[in-house]
Each structure stands twice: as structure tokens, then as C-alpha cells.
Amino acid sequence: MVDVGAFMFGFFETGFESLTLGNLIMIGIGLVLIYLAISKEMEPLLLLPIGFGAILANLPLTGLTENGGLLEIIFRYGIEWEVIPPLIFLGLGALTDFEPLLADPKTFLLGFAAQIGIFISLLLAILAGFSLPEACSIGIIGGADGPTTIYVTQKLAPHLLGGTAVAAYSYMAMVPLIQPPVIRVLTSLEERKIVMKPLRKISKQQKILFPIIVGIVSILFVPKAAPLIGMFMLGNLFRESGVVERLSKTAQNELMNILTIFLGIAVGSSMTAENFLKPSTLLIFAIGIIAFTACTATGIFFAKLMNLFLKEKINPLIGAAGVSAVPMSARVVQREAQKANPQNFLLMHAMGPNVAGVIGSAIVAGVFLGAIL
């Protein structure tokens, strides 16, 4: 016999009765992320699906985040199986032009120097009480590279994924707010006025050889970086080869759009009240901003150090572009340079360390993974 009372209760059962204060807070955070994405246009392609994913993850009785639920499946196959971040690097590679870096190879050093800030932040996280794997996941935020942050965190400290991912993408969105004050404090007006010579032209052969050579050498040095570096260089080879235009356009557009949707939803699904509402989350955001600032500062300081040995001085502003926020930080450098000197055009010079920073942060990620796993 069917228990009519139980049937009627189940029929009329709603999620309202099961809502907790934590659920309500997380739904509010999701709404804030959606507001920032729509009204302030802060990384809307990611903050919008992350925000809505967080809302869905905190609606009770849906089964979305339970084993076999829609959000759990997206997270498991996309993030836990480490599929989405490397494939996003494939798209990023197809979107990246290495010509500014090849035209001025010394800017490679600026992209790598900026990653020193990651290690500074790692030490701060350890002093704050985080374990080494957790500290690595938090420190990598400073590289301003969302997919790398997600990739490292999922491997080393998956319980911190929601906090580190939201921090990384939030600070990427705030590049125009965070970097200018750091730049102005660390450089003089005369330094910001320095004009650099136009970059030389690069042959097609050099553009084709670069992703092949750098991919092989980088992976041999840091094997754990292979998924990110390998896909990044393959995407760039699609772009520069000139013979697979369909693949290049697909990687740049359709594939990137699909992956961005799934990445945002997957990150949002990890932002349950149980995972996110902890004191450690606030610490992650605090150390994350320090990490980002430290990476900007170390890039500038290294550019100044290089000027002690260079006959043709470089504008130290381009060191700030060594973080991986492509092309936002390069645009910030351009604007700051033109405020000091309206005839100064640093965008292409800044793109060199900017794209080098992507490689640098992926290599640092490989170093972390190789040291711990």
C-alpha cells in the first residue's frame, strides 16, 4: 500500500524548508558576481556562469552537486579529469601572437621575473598557516592566470578551488584598478616617459619554430607542465602554420566559448556553503591580492635591474605586464605610459612580457606539481 501521507509530503516538499543561512549567503555571493559581470563588465564571460553556478549549487534538494547530478558530472569530467584547463590553453595559444616576444627576446626575462611574486605569496600563505600544497595553490593566483590556478588547485588542494578560482578571476578583472597605483609608486615620471624603439619584423619561419622549440625544451625541463605548455604551443602552431585555419578559428572561437561556459559552471558548482564559507577563504582573497601586487612589483624591479646593464634603456612599465593577464595588463602599461608621455606607444613592447608571463606561470605550476606530487 502506498503511504498517502508520505506521498503528499514528498509531492509538496520544496527547497525553502531546507535553505540554510550558508545557502542564502552563497546565493547572495552568486548574485554579486552576476551583478559585477553585467553592470561592471568584470570578466563577464566567467563571472556570470560562475555566479549562476554558485546559486544552483546552493539550492537544496536539487541533486545537482550530488553523485550523478548535472553539476557534479560537469565538474568531474571537466575539472577533476583535468580536461578543461589544458584545452583552454589550446585556445589561448591560438589567440596568442608571439611576435613581440620574438622581436625582443629579453622581455622573456621580464615575464619570468614577474613570477617571483608567486613564491613570495607562497611563503606568506605558509606563514598564515596553510599547508605547502594549499600555499602553492594560493600563490599561483599572483600569475593572474585563471586556468593555471584551477589546474594547480584541483591537483594540490581541491577543497580550496572555489576560493582560489574566484580570487584569480576577480583580480584579473580588476587589473585596471590594481596595477596603476603599484606602477606609479614604483616608477618615476621620467622612467614612465622612456620611449622604446619600434620592434623588428619576425619571419614566418621563426613564428612556426618558436612553439615547437619552446614546447619541447620547456616540457623537458618541467615535465609536469606538459598538459598546459603542450596545448598552449599546439594552439599557437595552429595559428602560425597557416595551413589549418579552420582548426585555429575553432580553437579561438567555438571551442573557447564552449569551454568557458563549462569552466564557469564547474567552478561555481564548487562554491557550496560548506566549501566556501570558511575563514580560509578570506585569507585566500587577502593573499591573492598580495600575490598579484607582488608579481607586478617584481616585474618592474627586474626591468629596472636590466636597465643598469643595457645601453638602450627599456621602459620599466613593461615589467608590470609580466603577469599573465593578457592583454589587460599590457593595455594598462600603454595607458600609464601615455599619461606620462602622449607620444609613447608601449603596447607591443608590453605584449612581449605579457605572453611570456603565460609561459612562466605554467612552468611555475609544473614546478609546484613536480615538487609535491
matplotlib code that plots the C-alpha trace (Angstrom):
import matplotlib.pyplot as plt

x = [0.0, 1.1, 1.6, -0.6, 0.8, 4.4, 3.4, 1.7, 4.6, 7.1, 4.8, 4.6, 8.2, 10.1, 13.6, 12.5, 12.3, 15.9, 17.5, 20.3, 21.9, 25.0, 22.9, 21.5, 24.9, 26.3, 23.3, 23.9, 27.6, 26.5, 24.2, 27.0, 29.2, 26.4, 26.0, 29.7, 29.7, 26.7, 26.8, 30.6, 31.6, 34.2, 35.3, 31.7, 32.4, 33.5, 32.0, 28.5, 28.4, 30.4, 27.9, 24.9, 26.7, 27.2, 23.5, 22.5, 25.0, 23.3, 19.7, 18.7, 17.1, 18.1, 20.7, 22.8, 26.0, 25.5, 27.0, 25.4, 24.0, 24.5, 26.9, 28.8, 29.3, 30.5, 32.9, 34.1, 34.8, 35.9, 38.0, 38.8, 39.8, 41.9, 40.3, 39.1, 42.2, 44.6, 42.0, 41.6, 45.4, 44.9, 42.5, 44.8, 47.7, 45.7, 44.9, 48.5, 50.9, 54.4, 55.9, 56.5, 58.4, 60.4, 61.3, 62.7, 63.7, 65.0, 61.4, 61.1, 63.1, 60.5, 57.7, 59.6, 60.8, 57.2, 56.5, 58.8, 55.8, 54.2, 56.9, 56.7, 53.0, 53.6, 55.8, 53.1, 50.5, 52.7, 53.2, 49.4, 49.1, 48.3, 50.0, 52.5, 50.1, 47.5, 50.1, 51.1, 47.5, 47.1, 50.4, 49.7, 46.9, 49.6, 50.3, 46.8, 46.1, 42.8, 43.1, 46.5, 45.2, 42.3, 44.6, 47.1, 44.4, 42.5, 45.6, 47.0, 44.1, 40.7, 38.9, 40.2, 39.1, 36.1, 38.1, 41.2, 39.3, 37.0, 40.0, 42.1, 39.3, 38.2, 41.7, 42.2, 39.1, 40.5, 43.8, 43.0, 42.4, 45.2, 48.2, 48.2, 48.8, 51.6, 53.2, 53.1, 54.6, 57.5, 58.4, 59.3, 57.7, 61.0, 61.0, 57.5, 58.4, 61.1, 60.4, 61.4, 62.3, 59.8, 60.1, 61.8, 59.8, 59.8, 59.8, 57.1, 59.7, 60.6, 57.0, 56.5, 59.7, 59.1, 56.1, 57.8, 61.2, 59.9, 57.3, 59.9, 62.5, 60.0, 58.5, 61.8, 62.8, 59.4, 57.5, 54.6, 53.8, 53.3, 49.4, 49.4, 52.5, 51.8, 48.3, 49.4, 52.1, 49.9, 47.3, 49.9, 51.2, 47.7, 47.7, 51.2, 51.3, 48.8, 47.6, 44.9, 42.9, 39.7, 41.3, 42.8, 39.5, 37.7, 40.2, 39.9, 36.1, 33.7, 35.9, 36.9, 33.3, 32.1, 35.0, 34.4, 30.8, 31.7, 34.6, 32.4, 29.7, 32.2, 33.9, 30.5, 29.4, 32.4, 31.2, 28.9, 28.4, 30.4, 33.4, 33.4, 32.2, 35.4, 37.9, 40.5, 38.5, 39.1, 42.8, 42.9, 41.5, 43.9, 47.0, 45.7, 45.8, 49.3, 50.3, 49.1, 50.7, 54.0, 54.1, 53.5, 56.2, 58.9, 58.4, 59.0, 62.0, 63.6, 63.1, 65.0, 67.7, 68.1, 68.5, 71.6, 73.3, 71.5, 72.8, 69.3, 67.0, 63.7, 60.7, 60.2, 56.5, 56.6, 57.8, 54.3, 52.9, 54.8, 51.7, 49.6, 46.6, 46.6, 46.1, 44.7, 48.0, 49.7, 46.8, 47.3, 51.0, 50.1, 47.7, 50.1, 52.9, 50.7, 49.7, 53.4, 54.2, 51.3, 53.8, 54.8, 53.4, 54.4, 51.5, 53.5, 56.6, 54.4, 52.9, 56.3, 56.5, 52.7, 52.7, 56.0, 54.1, 51.7, 54.5, 56.2, 53.1, 52.6, 56.2, 55.9, 52.8, 54.8, 57.5, 54.9, 53.3, 56.6, 57.9, 54.8, 53.2]
y = [0.0, 3.5, 5.8, 8.6, 11.0, 10.4, 10.7, 14.1, 15.4, 14.4, 16.0, 19.3, 19.3, 22.4, 23.7, 26.6, 24.5, 23.2, 26.5, 27.3, 30.6, 29.4, 28.7, 32.2, 33.8, 31.9, 32.7, 36.4, 36.0, 34.4, 37.4, 39.8, 38.0, 38.3, 42.0, 42.6, 40.7, 42.5, 46.0, 46.5, 44.1, 42.5, 39.3, 38.7, 35.6, 33.8, 35.6, 35.3, 31.5, 31.2, 33.3, 31.4, 28.0, 29.1, 29.8, 26.5, 24.6, 26.2, 25.4, 22.5, 19.2, 19.6, 16.8, 18.9, 18.6, 15.0, 12.0, 11.8, 15.3, 17.6, 20.0, 17.1, 15.5, 18.7, 19.2, 15.6, 15.3, 18.9, 19.7, 16.5, 14.8, 17.8, 18.3, 21.9, 23.9, 22.4, 22.8, 26.4, 26.8, 25.3, 28.2, 30.7, 29.5, 30.0, 33.6, 34.5, 36.4, 35.7, 38.3, 41.0, 38.4, 37.1, 40.7, 41.5, 38.2, 39.9, 40.6, 36.9, 37.5, 40.1, 37.5, 35.1, 37.7, 38.6, 35.1, 35.6, 37.2, 33.8, 32.4, 35.5, 34.8, 31.1, 32.0, 34.3, 31.6, 29.1, 31.8, 32.2, 28.5, 26.9, 23.6, 23.6, 22.3, 24.9, 27.6, 26.7, 26.9, 30.3, 31.7, 30.8, 33.4, 36.1, 34.9, 36.2, 33.1, 31.5, 28.2, 27.6, 28.5, 26.0, 23.3, 23.6, 23.8, 20.8, 18.7, 20.1, 21.5, 20.8, 22.0, 25.5, 25.5, 27.9, 30.5, 30.4, 30.5, 33.3, 35.3, 34.7, 35.8, 38.7, 40.1, 39.6, 41.7, 44.4, 44.7, 48.3, 49.2, 47.2, 47.8, 51.6, 52.6, 50.0, 51.3, 54.9, 54.1, 52.1, 54.2, 57.9, 60.1, 60.2, 56.4, 56.2, 58.7, 56.4, 55.8, 52.4, 51.8, 50.1, 46.3, 44.4, 42.2, 38.5, 35.9, 33.2, 30.5, 31.9, 32.1, 28.4, 27.2, 29.1, 27.0, 23.7, 24.5, 26.2, 23.5, 20.7, 22.5, 23.7, 20.3, 18.5, 20.9, 20.8, 17.6, 18.3, 21.4, 19.3, 19.5, 23.3, 24.1, 21.4, 22.6, 26.2, 25.7, 23.4, 26.1, 28.7, 26.3, 26.1, 29.9, 30.4, 27.4, 28.9, 25.5, 24.7, 27.9, 26.0, 24.4, 27.7, 29.6, 26.8, 26.8, 30.6, 30.8, 27.9, 25.7, 28.5, 29.6, 26.1, 25.5, 28.9, 28.0, 24.7, 26.1, 28.8, 26.4, 23.9, 26.5, 27.8, 24.3, 24.0, 27.1, 25.3, 26.9, 24.0, 24.6, 28.4, 29.9, 29.4, 31.9, 30.5, 31.9, 35.5, 34.7, 33.4, 36.7, 38.7, 36.7, 36.7, 40.4, 40.4, 37.8, 39.9, 43.0, 41.2, 39.8, 43.3, 44.8, 42.1, 42.6, 46.3, 45.9, 43.4, 45.8, 48.5, 46.0, 45.2, 48.9, 49.0, 46.9, 48.0, 50.7, 51.2, 51.5, 49.8, 51.4, 49.7, 49.8, 46.8, 44.7, 45.1, 43.3, 40.2, 38.9, 36.6, 38.8, 39.0, 41.6, 43.6, 44.4, 45.4, 47.8, 49.2, 49.8, 51.6, 53.9, 54.7, 55.4, 57.8, 59.7, 60.4, 61.0, 61.2, 60.1, 56.9, 53.7, 50.7, 48.2, 45.9, 46.1, 45.2, 42.2, 40.5, 40.0, 39.6, 36.4, 35.3, 35.5, 32.9, 30.5, 31.5, 30.8, 27.4, 26.5, 27.6, 25.4, 22.5, 23.1, 23.1, 19.9, 18.2, 19.1, 17.9, 15.1]
z = [0.0, -0.8, 2.2, 1.1, 3.7, 2.7, -0.9, -0.4, 1.7, -1.0, -3.6, -1.9, -0.4, -1.5, -1.1, 1.1, 4.2, 3.7, 3.0, 5.4, 6.3, 4.5, 1.3, 1.5, 1.8, -1.1, -3.2, -2.4, -3.4, -6.7, -7.3, -6.5, -9.1, -11.7, -10.9, -11.3, -14.6, -16.1, -14.6, -14.2, -17.0, -14.8, -16.6, -17.6, -19.7, -16.5, -13.5, -14.9, -15.3, -12.0, -10.2, -11.5, -10.9, -7.3, -7.0, -8.5, -6.2, -3.1, -3.9, -1.7, -2.8, -6.5, -6.5, -8.9, -6.9, -5.7, -7.4, -10.9, -10.7, -13.7, -11.9, -10.4, -13.8, -15.4, -12.5, -12.5, -16.2, -16.8, -13.7, -11.8, -15.0, -15.9, -19.3, -19.4, -18.3, -20.8, -23.6, -22.7, -23.1, -26.6, -27.4, -25.7, -27.8, -31.0, -29.8, -28.9, -31.1, -30.0, -32.5, -29.8, -27.7, -30.6, -31.7, -28.2, -26.5, -23.4, -22.4, -21.8, -18.6, -17.5, -17.9, -15.8, -13.2, -12.5, -11.4, -8.4, -6.7, -6.7, -4.5, -2.2, -1.8, -1.3, 1.8, 3.1, 2.8, 4.7, 7.4, 7.6, 8.5, 5.1, 4.1, 1.3, -1.3, -0.2, -0.3, -3.8, -4.9, -3.4, -4.6, -8.2, -8.1, -8.5, -12.0, -13.0, -14.9, -14.1, -15.9, -14.3, -10.9, -11.3, -12.7, -9.8, -7.1, -8.3, -8.1, -4.8, -2.8, -4.4, -1.3, -2.0, -5.6, -5.3, -3.3, -5.5, -8.8, -7.8, -6.4, -9.6, -12.0, -9.7, -9.6, -13.4, -13.9, -11.6, -13.4, -14.4, -10.7, -9.1, -11.3, -11.9, -8.2, -8.0, -11.2, -10.1, -6.7, -8.1, -11.1, -11.6, -14.1, -16.1, -16.2, -17.4, -20.2, -21.7, -25.4, -26.9, -30.5, -32.8, -32.8, -35.7, -38.0, -37.5, -40.3, -40.6, -40.1, -36.7, -35.7, -36.6, -35.0, -31.7, -30.3, -31.4, -29.8, -26.7, -26.2, -26.3, -24.2, -21.5, -21.1, -20.9, -18.1, -16.3, -17.4, -15.1, -17.1, -20.3, -20.3, -20.2, -22.2, -24.8, -25.5, -25.5, -28.1, -30.2, -30.4, -31.4, -34.1, -35.4, -35.7, -37.2, -39.6, -42.0, -43.1, -40.5, -40.4, -39.6, -36.6, -35.5, -35.7, -33.9, -31.1, -30.8, -31.0, -30.8, -28.6, -26.3, -25.9, -25.0, -22.6, -20.9, -20.2, -18.7, -16.7, -15.2, -14.2, -12.8, -10.7, -9.5, -8.6, -6.2, -4.3, -1.8, 1.6, 3.2, 0.9, 0.6, 3.9, 5.9, 7.4, 5.0, 2.0, 3.3, 3.8, 0.2, -1.1, 1.0, 0.0, -3.6, -3.9, -2.3, -4.8, -7.7, -6.4, -5.8, -9.3, -10.7, -8.5, -9.2, -12.9, -12.6, -10.3, -12.7, -15.6, -13.5, -12.8, -16.5, -17.2, -15.1, -17.8, -21.0, -23.3, -24.8, -21.7, -21.6, -20.0, -16.6, -17.0, -19.4, -16.4, -14.9, -17.9, -16.9, -15.2, -17.3, -17.6, -21.4, -22.8, -19.9, -18.2, -21.5, -22.0, -18.5, -19.3, -22.5, -20.7, -18.0, -20.4, -22.5, -19.4, -18.8, -22.5, -25.1, -27.8, -26.0, -27.5, -25.4, -26.1, -28.4, -26.2, -23.2, -25.1, -25.0, -21.2, -21.1, -23.2, -21.6, -18.3, -19.5, -20.2, -17.0, -14.8, -16.5, -15.8, -12.2, -11.9, -13.3, -10.7, -7.9, -9.1, -9.7, -6.2, -4.4, -6.3]

ax = plt.figure().add_subplot(projection="3d")
ax.plot(x, y, z, "-o")
ax.set_aspect("equal")
plt.show()
